[in-house]
Every structure is written in C-alpha cells, then in structure tokens.
Amino acid sequence: MAKNLSGDLQVASANRLADGVVVWLDDAGEWTTRLERAAISRDRRSGEILLLRAQAEAFVVIDPFLVAVAEDDDGTIEPLSLRERIRASGLTFDAIAADAVRYA
C-alpha cells in the first residue's frame, strides 16, 4: 500500500542561499539545519500559514516549500517521501561538497 505523501503534518523547508544546505523554518521564524527544531503545521490551514511565514523569511533561502512529515510517539519527525528523507540526511550534499573540496 502506498503512503499518503500529502500528510496532515508538514514543515517548511528550503535551501540556504549561501551554501545550498537544506534548512527548516522553526517556531521563531529562523532557518535551522536541524529537522527536529522545525515548526510543524498540524492541519491544512496552519500549513498555508507556515508556508506564508516561510516565504516572508525567504531572504536567505531559495524557494521555500512544505514537506509532509510523520511524527512518532516520542516527538521524532521524519519526512514521508524518500526524496525529502535524503535531503534531510544531507547525504547527497555532503558527497558533492567533498568532491568540490577535493577538486578545488
């Protein structure tokens, strides 16, 4: 059975302009590299508001968007889609950055 990737729970994500690192909008309106600190919307209307907040704070990031997440009983959040799990783990960016440093 396929997962529901639209999800009721969402966080705002973007890439930082300075270095391309994946960031998440927190409750204070700051961009953080730590997914566990991301502000979570719990319904459609708060998701719309979260996206508007992210767009208003977009002067240091590019193209903020909402990411569907799941929350465990202990409060741990994880993106639902494979693409977003990869972005959250930083695996591809770290590999590209390592090659860039090696060949610079």
PyMOL commands that place a pseudoatom at each C-alpha (Angstrom):
pseudoatom trace, name=CA, resn=MET, resi=1, chain=A, elem=C, hetatm=0, pos=[0.000, 0.000, 0.000]
pseudoatom trace, name=CA, resn=ALA, resi=2, chain=A, elem=C, hetatm=0, pos=[1.359, 3.456, -0.920]
pseudoatom trace, name=CA, resn=LYS, resi=3, chain=A, elem=C, hetatm=0, pos=[1.963, 6.056, 1.753]
pseudoatom trace, name=CA, resn=ASN, resi=4, chain=A, elem=C, hetatm=0, pos=[-0.081, 9.230, 1.854]
pseudoatom trace, name=CA, resn=LEU, resi=5, chain=A, elem=C, hetatm=0, pos=[2.624, 11.753, 0.942]
pseudoatom trace, name=CA, resn=SER, resi=6, chain=A, elem=C, hetatm=0, pos=[0.340, 14.753, 1.339]
pseudoatom trace, name=CA, resn=GLY, resi=7, chain=A, elem=C, hetatm=0, pos=[0.256, 14.244, 5.116]
pseudoatom trace, name=CA, resn=ASP, resi=8, chain=A, elem=C, hetatm=0, pos=[-1.546, 16.285, 7.743]
pseudoatom trace, name=CA, resn=LEU, resi=9, chain=A, elem=C, hetatm=0, pos=[1.738, 17.223, 9.404]
pseudoatom trace, name=CA, resn=GLN, resi=10, chain=A, elem=C, hetatm=0, pos=[4.051, 19.487, 7.439]
pseudoatom trace, name=CA, resn=VAL, resi=11, chain=A, elem=C, hetatm=0, pos=[7.230, 21.508, 7.905]
pseudoatom trace, name=CA, resn=ALA, resi=12, chain=A, elem=C, hetatm=0, pos=[8.670, 24.288, 5.745]
pseudoatom trace, name=CA, resn=SER, resi=13, chain=A, elem=C, hetatm=0, pos=[11.961, 23.596, 4.005]
pseudoatom trace, name=CA, resn=ALA, resi=14, chain=A, elem=C, hetatm=0, pos=[14.284, 25.399, 1.621]
pseudoatom trace, name=CA, resn=ASN, resi=15, chain=A, elem=C, hetatm=0, pos=[17.938, 25.589, 0.675]
pseudoatom trace, name=CA, resn=ARG, resi=16, chain=A, elem=C, hetatm=0, pos=[20.154, 28.283, 2.168]
pseudoatom trace, name=CA, resn=LEU, resi=17, chain=A, elem=C, hetatm=0, pos=[21.431, 30.678, -0.488]
pseudoatom trace, name=CA, resn=ALA, resi=18, chain=A, elem=C, hetatm=0, pos=[24.931, 30.988, 0.992]
pseudoatom trace, name=CA, resn=ASP, resi=19, chain=A, elem=C, hetatm=0, pos=[25.868, 27.312, 0.716]
pseudoatom trace, name=CA, resn=GLY, resi=20, chain=A, elem=C, hetatm=0, pos=[22.892, 25.250, -0.543]
pseudoatom trace, name=CA, resn=VAL, resi=21, chain=A, elem=C, hetatm=0, pos=[22.371, 23.456, 2.771]
pseudoatom trace, name=CA, resn=VAL, resi=22, chain=A, elem=C, hetatm=0, pos=[18.850, 22.165, 3.484]
pseudoatom trace, name=CA, resn=VAL, resi=23, chain=A, elem=C, hetatm=0, pos=[17.145, 24.222, 6.193]
pseudoatom trace, name=CA, resn=TRP, resi=24, chain=A, elem=C, hetatm=0, pos=[13.833, 24.120, 8.077]
pseudoatom trace, name=CA, resn=LEU, resi=25, chain=A, elem=C, hetatm=0, pos=[11.780, 27.008, 9.462]
pseudoatom trace, name=CA, resn=ASP, resi=26, chain=A, elem=C, hetatm=0, pos=[11.482, 26.909, 13.257]
pseudoatom trace, name=CA, resn=ASP, resi=27, chain=A, elem=C, hetatm=0, pos=[8.810, 28.380, 15.537]
pseudoatom trace, name=CA, resn=ALA, resi=28, chain=A, elem=C, hetatm=0, pos=[10.816, 31.597, 15.975]
pseudoatom trace, name=CA, resn=GLY, resi=29, chain=A, elem=C, hetatm=0, pos=[10.876, 32.221, 12.215]
pseudoatom trace, name=CA, resn=GLU, resi=30, chain=A, elem=C, hetatm=0, pos=[14.554, 31.296, 11.908]
pseudoatom trace, name=CA, resn=TRP, resi=31, chain=A, elem=C, hetatm=0, pos=[16.014, 28.807, 9.435]
pseudoatom trace, name=CA, resn=THR, resi=32, chain=A, elem=C, hetatm=0, pos=[17.689, 25.834, 11.127]
pseudoatom trace, name=CA, resn=THR, resi=33, chain=A, elem=C, hetatm=0, pos=[19.636, 22.855, 9.800]
pseudoatom trace, name=CA, resn=ARG, resi=34, chain=A, elem=C, hetatm=0, pos=[18.018, 20.625, 12.457]
pseudoatom trace, name=CA, resn=LEU, resi=35, chain=A, elem=C, hetatm=0, pos=[14.786, 18.981, 11.337]
pseudoatom trace, name=CA, resn=GLU, resi=36, chain=A, elem=C, hetatm=0, pos=[13.789, 18.251, 14.939]
pseudoatom trace, name=CA, resn=ARG, resi=37, chain=A, elem=C, hetatm=0, pos=[13.573, 22.023, 15.581]
pseudoatom trace, name=CA, resn=ALA, resi=38, chain=A, elem=C, hetatm=0, pos=[11.239, 22.694, 12.630]
pseudoatom trace, name=CA, resn=ALA, resi=39, chain=A, elem=C, hetatm=0, pos=[7.840, 24.264, 13.217]
pseudoatom trace, name=CA, resn=ILE, resi=40, chain=A, elem=C, hetatm=0, pos=[5.109, 21.718, 12.480]
pseudoatom trace, name=CA, resn=SER, resi=41, chain=A, elem=C, hetatm=0, pos=[1.742, 22.518, 10.948]
pseudoatom trace, name=CA, resn=ARG, resi=42, chain=A, elem=C, hetatm=0, pos=[-0.942, 20.066, 12.005]
pseudoatom trace, name=CA, resn=ASP, resi=43, chain=A, elem=C, hetatm=0, pos=[-3.723, 20.892, 9.555]
pseudoatom trace, name=CA, resn=ARG, resi=44, chain=A, elem=C, hetatm=0, pos=[-4.274, 22.407, 6.119]
pseudoatom trace, name=CA, resn=ARG, resi=45, chain=A, elem=C, hetatm=0, pos=[-4.859, 25.993, 7.305]
pseudoatom trace, name=CA, resn=SER, resi=46, chain=A, elem=C, hetatm=0, pos=[-1.785, 26.078, 9.561]
pseudoatom trace, name=CA, resn=GLY, resi=47, chain=A, elem=C, hetatm=0, pos=[0.203, 24.624, 6.650]
pseudoatom trace, name=CA, resn=GLU, resi=48, chain=A, elem=C, hetatm=0, pos=[-0.858, 27.550, 4.482]
pseudoatom trace, name=CA, resn=ILE, resi=49, chain=A, elem=C, hetatm=0, pos=[0.168, 29.964, 7.233]
pseudoatom trace, name=CA, resn=LEU, resi=50, chain=A, elem=C, hetatm=0, pos=[3.501, 28.181, 7.724]
pseudoatom trace, name=CA, resn=LEU, resi=51, chain=A, elem=C, hetatm=0, pos=[4.261, 28.457, 4.013]
pseudoatom trace, name=CA, resn=LEU, resi=52, chain=A, elem=C, hetatm=0, pos=[3.428, 32.171, 4.053]
pseudoatom trace, name=CA, resn=ARG, resi=53, chain=A, elem=C, hetatm=0, pos=[5.754, 32.646, 7.048]
pseudoatom trace, name=CA, resn=ALA, resi=54, chain=A, elem=C, hetatm=0, pos=[8.500, 30.732, 5.224]
pseudoatom trace, name=CA, resn=GLN, resi=55, chain=A, elem=C, hetatm=0, pos=[8.079, 32.870, 2.125]
pseudoatom trace, name=CA, resn=ALA, resi=56, chain=A, elem=C, hetatm=0, pos=[8.243, 36.022, 4.267]
pseudoatom trace, name=CA, resn=GLU, resi=57, chain=A, elem=C, hetatm=0, pos=[11.546, 34.793, 5.767]
pseudoatom trace, name=CA, resn=ALA, resi=58, chain=A, elem=C, hetatm=0, pos=[12.962, 33.807, 2.370]
pseudoatom trace, name=CA, resn=PHE, resi=59, chain=A, elem=C, hetatm=0, pos=[15.653, 36.482, 2.139]
pseudoatom trace, name=CA, resn=VAL, resi=60, chain=A, elem=C, hetatm=0, pos=[18.398, 33.929, 2.999]
pseudoatom trace, name=CA, resn=VAL, resi=61, chain=A, elem=C, hetatm=0, pos=[16.866, 30.873, 1.271]
pseudoatom trace, name=CA, resn=ILE, resi=62, chain=A, elem=C, hetatm=0, pos=[15.535, 29.888, -2.125]
pseudoatom trace, name=CA, resn=ASP, resi=63, chain=A, elem=C, hetatm=0, pos=[12.003, 28.666, -2.878]
pseudoatom trace, name=CA, resn=PRO, resi=64, chain=A, elem=C, hetatm=0, pos=[10.568, 27.526, 0.473]
pseudoatom trace, name=CA, resn=PHE, resi=65, chain=A, elem=C, hetatm=0, pos=[8.011, 24.731, 0.284]
pseudoatom trace, name=CA, resn=LEU, resi=66, chain=A, elem=C, hetatm=0, pos=[6.075, 22.394, 2.579]
pseudoatom trace, name=CA, resn=VAL, resi=67, chain=A, elem=C, hetatm=0, pos=[7.253, 18.865, 3.327]
pseudoatom trace, name=CA, resn=ALA, resi=68, chain=A, elem=C, hetatm=0, pos=[4.884, 16.175, 4.622]
pseudoatom trace, name=CA, resn=VAL, resi=69, chain=A, elem=C, hetatm=0, pos=[6.233, 14.526, 7.766]
pseudoatom trace, name=CA, resn=ALA, resi=70, chain=A, elem=C, hetatm=0, pos=[5.267, 11.817, 10.238]
pseudoatom trace, name=CA, resn=GLU, resi=71, chain=A, elem=C, hetatm=0, pos=[5.685, 12.197, 13.997]
pseudoatom trace, name=CA, resn=ASP, resi=72, chain=A, elem=C, hetatm=0, pos=[6.475, 9.282, 16.325]
pseudoatom trace, name=CA, resn=ASP, resi=73, chain=A, elem=C, hetatm=0, pos=[5.050, 8.963, 19.828]
pseudoatom trace, name=CA, resn=ASP, resi=74, chain=A, elem=C, hetatm=0, pos=[8.311, 10.385, 21.203]
pseudoatom trace, name=CA, resn=GLY, resi=75, chain=A, elem=C, hetatm=0, pos=[8.013, 13.505, 19.004]
pseudoatom trace, name=CA, resn=THR, resi=76, chain=A, elem=C, hetatm=0, pos=[10.599, 12.487, 16.401]
pseudoatom trace, name=CA, resn=ILE, resi=77, chain=A, elem=C, hetatm=0, pos=[9.641, 13.755, 12.942]
pseudoatom trace, name=CA, resn=GLU, resi=78, chain=A, elem=C, hetatm=0, pos=[10.660, 12.251, 9.627]
pseudoatom trace, name=CA, resn=PRO, resi=79, chain=A, elem=C, hetatm=0, pos=[9.768, 13.239, 6.055]
pseudoatom trace, name=CA, resn=LEU, resi=80, chain=A, elem=C, hetatm=0, pos=[7.345, 10.867, 4.337]
pseudoatom trace, name=CA, resn=SER, resi=81, chain=A, elem=C, hetatm=0, pos=[8.926, 10.897, 0.878]
pseudoatom trace, name=CA, resn=LEU, resi=82, chain=A, elem=C, hetatm=0, pos=[12.249, 9.297, 0.038]
pseudoatom trace, name=CA, resn=ARG, resi=83, chain=A, elem=C, hetatm=0, pos=[13.412, 12.484, -1.678]
pseudoatom trace, name=CA, resn=GLU, resi=84, chain=A, elem=C, hetatm=0, pos=[12.860, 14.536, 1.461]
pseudoatom trace, name=CA, resn=ARG, resi=85, chain=A, elem=C, hetatm=0, pos=[14.460, 11.894, 3.714]
pseudoatom trace, name=CA, resn=ILE, resi=86, chain=A, elem=C, hetatm=0, pos=[17.564, 12.122, 1.513]
pseudoatom trace, name=CA, resn=ARG, resi=87, chain=A, elem=C, hetatm=0, pos=[17.509, 15.937, 1.668]
pseudoatom trace, name=CA, resn=ALA, resi=88, chain=A, elem=C, hetatm=0, pos=[17.106, 15.816, 5.462]
pseudoatom trace, name=CA, resn=SER, resi=89, chain=A, elem=C, hetatm=0, pos=[20.029, 13.427, 5.861]
pseudoatom trace, name=CA, resn=GLY, resi=90, chain=A, elem=C, hetatm=0, pos=[22.337, 15.602, 3.795]
pseudoatom trace, name=CA, resn=LEU, resi=91, chain=A, elem=C, hetatm=0, pos=[23.896, 12.544, 2.140]
pseudoatom trace, name=CA, resn=THR, resi=92, chain=A, elem=C, hetatm=0, pos=[23.991, 13.844, -1.410]
pseudoatom trace, name=CA, resn=PHE, resi=93, chain=A, elem=C, hetatm=0, pos=[25.078, 17.347, -0.465]
pseudoatom trace, name=CA, resn=ASP, resi=94, chain=A, elem=C, hetatm=0, pos=[27.930, 16.045, 1.703]
pseudoatom trace, name=CA, resn=ALA, resi=95, chain=A, elem=C, hetatm=0, pos=[29.156, 13.850, -1.147]
pseudoatom trace, name=CA, resn=ILE, resi=96, chain=A, elem=C, hetatm=0, pos=[29.050, 16.722, -3.644]
pseudoatom trace, name=CA, resn=ALA, resi=97, chain=A, elem=C, hetatm=0, pos=[30.739, 19.083, -1.184]
pseudoatom trace, name=CA, resn=ALA, resi=98, chain=A, elem=C, hetatm=0, pos=[33.520, 16.558, -0.526]
pseudoatom trace, name=CA, resn=ASP, resi=99, chain=A, elem=C, hetatm=0, pos=[34.189, 16.248, -4.259]
pseudoatom trace, name=CA, resn=ALA, resi=100, chain=A, elem=C, hetatm=0, pos=[34.153, 20.028, -4.673]
pseudoatom trace, name=CA, resn=VAL, resi=101, chain=A, elem=C, hetatm=0, pos=[36.753, 20.449, -1.929]
pseudoatom trace, name=CA, resn=ARG, resi=102, chain=A, elem=C, hetatm=0, pos=[38.883, 17.630, -3.292]
pseudoatom trace, name=CA, resn=TYR, resi=103, chain=A, elem=C, hetatm=0, pos=[38.975, 19.116, -6.819]
pseudoatom trace, name=CA, resn=ALA, resi=104, chain=A, elem=C, hetatm=0, pos=[39.207, 22.792, -5.826]
for i in range(1, 104): cmd.bond("trace and resi %d" % i, "trace and resi %d" % (i + 1))
show_as sticks, trace
zoom trace
